[in-house]
Amino acid sequence: MTVLQEITNYKIQKRLKKRRKLRRAGLNALAVAVFVFAVFPVYWMVTTAFKSNEQIFTTQFIPFPTDPTLEHVERVFGEGVAGHSVWRYLLNSAVVALGTVLIGAVFSLLSATAVARFRFRGRTSFLILLLVVQMVPGEALLIPLFMMVRRAGLYDQLLGLIVVNVAMTLPFAIWMLRTFVAAVPRELEEAAWIDGASRFTTFWRVLFPLVAPGLVATSIFSFITAWNEFVFALTLMSDQSGFTMPVALRYFVSQRSVDWGAIMAASTLMTIPVIVFFLLVQRRMVSGLVAGAVKG
């Protein structure tokens, strides 16, 4: 190799390294921008909860409360919402969210296993129907679901709200879990059958532990969806003692004013269980998403 070729190769490598650095810097800048865009509403919510009313309604930009106050937090905990303790609404939200997760996990896992492992007539149509259901806005199904819940005698009951949330989250959960079940080699189940294990034993001791990370990932989706749901909780519940936390927040909005401090304080309190739940299952969720991407 001549000296000229070595110089040329060196220039090419230097140019490629420069392009890689610029590309990496651009991706890092984009990641930072996305992070700031996603975190800024949460930051503003938390800081506003500890600002005074003068700082909340001022036209100046105040990034942090200069004189932090617990006035709004004390009012939410002391006075409650609509004549009931805020813990009542948090308990209702927890019951609905956990009920949706538990019932949805059972039905979605069994349905995903049937779709991934068995071949039956209408299987493809069933999968397409799941996608079509996801495309329909929930508001379009509000009136039919309201009539069905009322005829079933579940109106103004948390169980009726749980059933509706399960119905709304089940299609996505089945479609997602189907990928995790399909990624498990069928040979593992066949080996268990050869060793004398029944279908239930094979499902519980072989398939379930391998699909558990994916089940955690879908459970997080169901939990957050049910925890933040507002329209169905407002429509299917008339008794104020049965309202969930998102519905209770609307009582801070009157015809003439909005109590932003109380709304931000209650919203901050509402986000804590979700953050704790996410931190507890974060590792499981990441491993589950990666495992589900192995095979489609």
N, C-alpha and C positions, 0 to 999 in steps of 0.2 A: 504494500500500500504506500503510495507516494505521500509526500508531505502535504500536497494540495488536497488530496482526498481526506487526510486526517483533519485538516483545518475545516474542510467542508462538513465532515461528520460532526465535528465539535460544535460548529455553528448550528447545525440542525438540532442536535441534542439540547443545546442551550435554548433554542427557540421553543422546542417542545416543553422543556421544563418551565419556561416562562408562561406558556399557554396553560399548563396544568395549574400553576399557581394562580393565574387569573381566574381560571374556571373554579378552583377551590374557593377563592375569595368571593366570587360571585354567588356560589352555592351557600357559603356561610352567611353572606349578607342577606340572601333570600330567606334562609332559615331564621335568622334573627328577626327579620321583618314579620314573618309569619308568627313567630313566638310573641312578639310585642302586640301584634294585632289580636291574638287569641287571649293574652293575659291581661291586656289593658282594661277590658270591662270588669274583670274580677277585681283588679287592683282598685279601680274607681269605686266599685261597690263597697269594698271593705273600708276604704278611707272615708267615704261619705257617711258610713255608719257611725263614725266617731267625730264628725264635724258638727259644729253648731249650726243652727238654722241660718244665721247670718252668713256663714261661709258657704252653705249649700246654695243659697239663692243669690249669691254675689255674681257679678259678671266677670270678675277676675279669675284667672286660672290659679287655683291653690292645689298644688300636687299633694301636700300632706296637711293634715289638720294642725294648725299652729297651737291650738289649745284643745287637745282631745277631751271629749266629753262622753259620758256613758248615759246621757239623757235618753237617747232613742232606745238603747238596749234595755234600760230599766223600764221604760214605758211598755215595750213589747212584752217583757216578762211579768211586769207588775199588773198592768191593765189587761193584758191578753188581747184577743182579737174577737170581736163580735160577741162579747160576753163569755167567752170560753178561754181557758188557758192555752198558750201556744203549744204546750206539750201535748195537748189533746190532738191538735192538727198534725203534729210531727208523728204521733203514734199512729194516726190513721194513714198517713203517707207510708210509714214503715210497714204497716200491715198489708196495704195494697201492693207495695213494691215487692216485698218478700213473698207474698202469696203468688204474685205474677211470676216471679222467678222460679219458685218451687213447682207450681203446676205446669208452667211452660217448659221447664227443663225435662220433666217426665214425658210429656206429649211430644216435644220436639225430638228428644233422643230416640224414642220408639219409632216415630215417623221417619226420621232420617235413616235409621237402621233398616227399616223396611224398604225405603226407596233405594238405598245404596246396595243392599244385599240381595233383594228379590227382584225377579223379572216378572211383571204382570201386565195385563192389558190396560192401557191408559196411563202407564207410568210417565211417559214423556209429556202427555197432556196435563198430568197432575203437576209436574214441575213447572211447566209454562204457566199454569193457572196460579201457582204461588207467586210468580213474578208479576202477573197481571194484577193480583190482589194488592201487591205492594205499590203499584202505580196509582191506585185509587186513593184520593185524599180521604182522610178520616172524617172530615166534615161532611162528605157526600154520603157516608154511612151512618151519620148521626141519628136521623129520624128512624130508619129501619131498626137499628140497634136499640134505640129507645123503646120502640114498640115491642120488640122481642123481650127485652129485659122486664118491661112492665107486665107482659102477659105471663112471664115465668115467675112472677112474684118476687123478683129481686130488686125492684125499684127502691131507692133510698136505703140500700144495704151495701156494705163494703164488698160483699161477695159478688154482687152484680158488677161492680166496678172492676173487680179482679178478673172476672170472666171476660169482660170486654177488652181489658188490657192484654190478656192472654191471646185473645183472637187477633188483636192488632199486631202483636209481636211474633206470633207463631210462624207465619210464612217465612220471614227472614231467618228465624232461628232454624227452621227445618232446612232451608236451602244452604245455610252456612254449615250446619252440622253434617249435612250429607257429604260435604267435602272431607271432613275429618274422618268420617266412617269409611269412606272410599279409600282413604290413604292407608288404612290398616290392612296389611296383607291377609288375604283370605286363608292362606296356608296356616296361619296361627290358630284360627278357629278349627280348621280341619285336623290339625295335630291334637287339639284338645278333645275333639270328638273321637279320635282313634284311641286316646287314653281313657275313654269311657265317660267323659264329661257330658252332661246333658246340655241342651240348648241354653237353658237359663244360666247354668253354671258357666258356660262359655261366655255368655253375654256379660255376666257380672264380674268374672275374674280375669277375662282376657280382653274383651272389647272395651268395657267401661273404663278401666284404668288408662287405656291408650287414648280414649276419646275425651277423658276428663278435662284436659286443658282447653279443648274446643268448647266444651260445655260451660266452662268458666267464662270464656270470651263471650259467648252468646248470653250468658246470665247477666253479665255486666251491661250489655245492650238493653236487655229487658228491664233491668233494675233502673237504669237511668231514664228510660222511656216512661215507665210507670211512675217514677218519682216526680218527673217534671210534667206529667200529663195534666191538662187544665180543662179542655173542652168537655170531655166525657164526665170528668169529676164534677163539673158545674151543672151539667144537664141531668145526670142520673142521681144526684143527691139534692134533696130539698131541706133536710134537717141540718142545721148549722153545726151541730155536734158531730156530724159525720163527714164534714168537709175535710179535704186534704190541704196541705200547706199552700200549694199554688192558688187554690181557690180562696183561702183565708187572706192572702195578700191583697186581694182586690178591695177589701174593706178599708184599706188605708187610702183609697181613692174616693173622694167625695165629689159631689156635683160642682163644687166651687174651688176645691183645693186638693192638693196631693201631698201627703205626708211622706216626703222622700226619705227623711231620716229613718222613720220606722220601717219603711219598705226595704231600705238597704240593710238595716240591722236584722230584720227577719229573714231576708234573702241570704245574708251571710251565715246566719244560723242554719238555714236550710241546706247550704252547700257543704257543711261540715260532715254529715253522715256519708255523702257521696264520695268526698275526698278520702275519708277513712276507709270506706269499702273498697275504693279503687287501689289504695296503697296496700291493703291486705292481699289483694289478688293480682297485683300488677305483674309479678313474675309469671304466674300461671297464664295470664292473658297473653303476654308476649310470646311465651313458648307455644301456646296454643295457636296463635296466628301464624307463626313460622311453620309449625307442623302441618297446618291445613293447606299451606301453599305448596306442599311437596307433590301432590297429585290432584288433578282436577276431576 
